[in-house]
Amino acid sequence: MMQVHITARHMELTDGLRGHVEKELQKLQRHFHKETDVQVTLCVEKYRHKAEVSCNVGGHTFKASEETKDMYQSVDRAIEGIGQQYKKFKAKHWSGKGKSSLSADAEMRGDGARWVGEREAPEVAGRRIIRSRGYAAKPMSVDEAAMQMELLDKDFIVYTDSRTEQVNVLYRRKDGNLGLIEPVHE
């Protein structure tokens, strides 16, 4: 079942545009066998028509954004990008026995973690921490963490290494490569 939420910014959401978005998303529904939550944000700024689509499938999030001179074309391209991301993900994670690694865990976020809750931010060395959250990192391999980071277009990801059961941080370096921070016990 697909739940679609459409938000329009700096524009009026016409019935025709809403129908077009829903029609294009129906093409994706045949790929998604689990409950799917889709957020579509449409925005117009001068001559730029931007469509952002975020799709949460079984605990994994796929995001795409397109900007063109035509809103319908932006929507088509963004939804096509979601489809391509999902196909790539499915190809890497298909077990071959009728099951994929898509988790049905509703508490899991798309980056492989589960938010535990927010708490009051302390002051450290005269500077105030603006936001502090508890974060339960999902066990995964370095390759899975890199793929999640790439799919979500994040600069870093905190995860538990499935092999060592240690909390690691994978981050994108300025040169475009990835860096890995692993705990060392002396």
C-alpha positions in Angstrom: 0.0 0.0 0.0 1.4 3.4 -1.0 0.7 6.5 1.1 1.4 9.7 -0.9 1.8 13.2 0.6 2.2 16.1 -1.8 3.4 19.5 -0.7 3.4 22.6 -3.0 5.5 25.6 -2.2 5.2 28.9 -4.0 2.6 27.5 -6.4 -0.9 26.1 -6.5 -1.3 22.4 -6.6 -3.8 21.8 -9.5 -5.9 18.6 -9.8 -4.1 17.9 -13.1 -0.6 18.0 -11.5 -1.8 16.0 -8.5 -3.2 13.4 -10.9 0.0 13.3 -12.9 2.2 12.7 -9.7 -0.1 9.9 -8.5 -0.2 8.3 -12.0 3.6 8.3 -12.2 4.0 6.9 -8.7 1.7 4.0 -9.6 4.4 2.9 -11.9 6.7 2.5 -8.9 4.1 0.7 -6.8 4.6 -2.5 -8.8 8.2 -2.6 -7.6 7.4 -2.0 -3.9 5.9 -5.1 -2.2 5.8 -3.5 1.2 4.0 -0.5 2.8 5.5 2.6 1.2 5.4 6.2 2.4 6.1 8.8 -0.3 6.7 12.5 0.3 6.6 14.7 -2.8 7.5 18.4 -2.6 6.9 20.6 -5.6 8.5 24.1 -5.6 8.6 27.0 -8.1 11.2 29.7 -7.9 11.2 32.1 -10.8 11.6 29.8 -13.9 12.9 26.8 -11.9 10.5 24.0 -11.2 11.8 21.6 -8.6 10.4 18.2 -7.6 11.8 16.3 -4.6 10.6 12.8 -4.0 11.4 10.8 -0.8 10.2 7.2 -0.7 10.4 5.1 2.5 10.1 1.3 1.7 10.5 -1.2 4.5 12.8 1.0 6.5 15.0 2.1 3.6 14.7 5.6 2.2 15.3 6.6 -1.5 15.5 10.3 -2.4 15.6 12.1 -5.8 15.4 15.7 -6.8 15.1 17.2 -10.2 14.9 20.8 -11.4 13.8 21.8 -14.9 11.7 24.5 -16.6 8.6 22.3 -16.6 7.1 20.8 -13.4 5.7 17.7 -15.2 9.2 16.9 -16.5 10.7 17.5 -13.1 8.2 15.1 -11.5 8.8 12.5 -14.2 12.6 12.6 -13.8 12.5 12.6 -10.0 10.2 9.5 -9.9 12.4 7.8 -12.5 15.4 8.4 -10.2 13.6 6.7 -7.3 12.9 3.7 -9.5 16.5 3.5 -10.6 17.8 3.7 -7.0 15.4 1.0 -5.9 16.4 -1.3 -8.8 20.1 -0.8 -7.9 19.4 -1.5 -4.3 17.3 -4.6 -5.0 20.0 -6.0 -7.4 22.6 -5.7 -4.6 20.5 -7.1 -1.8 18.4 -9.8 -3.4 19.0 -13.1 -1.7 17.7 -15.2 -4.6 15.3 -17.2 -2.3 12.3 -15.0 -2.6 13.4 -12.6 0.1 15.3 -9.3 0.0 17.0 -7.6 2.8 14.4 -4.9 3.0 13.4 -4.7 6.6 9.8 -4.4 7.7 10.9 -2.7 10.9 8.9 0.5 11.1 11.2 2.1 13.6 14.2 1.9 11.3 15.2 5.0 9.4 16.4 5.0 5.8 20.0 5.4 6.8 19.9 2.1 8.8 19.4 3.5 12.2 16.6 3.9 14.7 16.1 7.1 16.6 15.8 6.5 20.3 14.8 10.0 21.3 16.0 13.6 21.8 17.4 15.0 25.0 18.5 18.3 26.4 21.7 19.5 24.8 24.6 20.2 27.2 27.1 23.0 27.0 30.6 21.9 26.1 33.7 24.2 26.5 31.6 27.3 26.4 29.7 26.3 23.2 26.2 25.0 23.2 25.3 21.9 21.4 22.2 22.8 19.4 20.7 19.3 18.9 21.4 16.0 20.6 19.7 12.7 19.7 20.0 9.1 20.9 20.9 6.9 17.9 20.7 3.1 17.8 23.0 2.2 14.9 21.9 -0.8 12.7 24.4 -3.6 12.3 25.7 -3.6 8.7 28.9 -4.2 6.7 31.1 -1.3 5.5 29.8 -1.9 1.9 26.2 -1.6 3.1 27.0 1.6 5.1 28.7 3.1 2.0 25.7 2.2 -0.2 23.2 3.8 2.4 25.4 6.9 2.6 25.4 7.1 -1.2 21.6 6.5 -1.6 20.8 9.1 1.0 23.5 11.6 -0.2 24.9 12.0 3.3 28.4 13.1 4.4 28.7 10.5 7.1 26.9 7.5 8.7 27.2 5.9 12.1 26.7 2.2 12.2 27.5 -1.0 14.0 30.0 -3.2 12.1 28.2 -6.6 11.8 31.5 -8.4 11.9 33.1 -6.8 15.0 30.0 -5.4 16.7 31.8 -2.1 17.2 30.3 1.3 16.4 32.0 2.8 13.4 31.7 6.1 11.4 32.0 6.1 7.7 32.5 9.6 6.2 33.1 11.3 2.8 36.5 13.0 2.6 37.1 16.3 0.7 38.9 14.4 -2.1 35.7 12.3 -2.7 36.9 9.1 -1.2 35.5 7.5 2.0 37.1 7.5 5.4 36.4 5.0 8.2 36.7 5.6 11.9 37.0 2.5 14.0 37.4 2.2 17.7 40.8 0.9 18.9 41.0 -0.7 22.4 44.5 -0.5 23.9 
